[in-house]
Amino acid sequence: MTDLTVHLTQNDVLRGLRSDVLTGLAATPKTLPPKWFYDARGSELFEEITRLEEYYPTRAEREVLADRAGEIAELTAARTLVELGSGSSEKTRLLLDALRAGGTLQEIVALDVSEAALESSVAVLRDAYAPATVHGVVGDFTQHLALLPGGAPRLVVFLGGTIGNLVPVERAKFLSALRDDLRAGEWLLLGTDLVKDKDTLVRAYDDAQGVTAEFNRNVLHVLNRELGADFDTSAFEHVAVWNDQEEWIEMRLRATRAMRVHLPEVHLEVDFAENEEMRTEVSSKFRPARVSTELAEAGFTIAKWWTDRLNRFGVSLSQA
Ligand code: AVJ
């Protein structure tokens, strides 16, 4: 058993799902936030995506971290590593290993919405990094940044390009809230996928094996299970499009026939027209100048900017 700090009960999570579904399915066009992909099956499918030939971001970011972990540890001399997201990932461990080797690591904080995911990652981290103290915090990184534990200087890591799931106003809010929660001199390590040719981007979100398609449709399984909905998941096609205006990839689910869907637990019935598309994710891609502007507007100072050798993915290290 692990002791977790709970800012969000699993009942709050369910209320959040209900509220997002009521809002998103009433909207035109219909939308669902990407955070609902990640039940146990969705998390497995995402892991599978990270191993696909077409999905370059994980490998590109890992290359940067493998090359720079020592430099990051030396520069930050962080006493606490805070990971937004569950914290057992192989990429985070590159940083933890470097901080431990540098002799500064004393505490690890893992923040995640899923209590189950945290239970297991906290146990793994305690085992691997003893005597460092490991705090598991159940919370949403867009709501519960205040009161993050850990002694200064802390290094907050937000990897994978997940910040790209937020639209610009949400990013500004998130980065400012994070900046406000840090003391001057503390650090943010941020992974951002970069703008590149459309074909590479679309292939990364529409792989030949159909793993991403299955991941996308998984959100409908989540609604069926959690809200008693009756989505016929086989009647939805995966769509990935590059939005050149917004510079983001959009994933959508397209209804292949007209249908009515019942969601009894939120007292909702919704109609889909044939070929109607529902947006399930935006994954923003960045130009380096945009990353630095957004960080600066939130009150961060960029200390370092690295990319992988093929210039596909950027990692910035900034200071509050
Ligand atoms: C986990 C949000 C970084 O946007 O690339 C992968 C999720 N979606 N394939 C991304 C995802 C489709 C991923 N992030």
Boltz pocket constraint, residues with backbone or C-beta under 6 A from the ligand:
constraints:
  - pocket:
      binder: B
      contacts: [[A, 49], [A, 57], [A, 159], [A, 160], [A, 161], [A, 162], [A, 164], [A, 165], [A, 204], [A, 205], [A, 212], [A, 281], [A, 282], [A, 283]]
      max_distance: 6.0
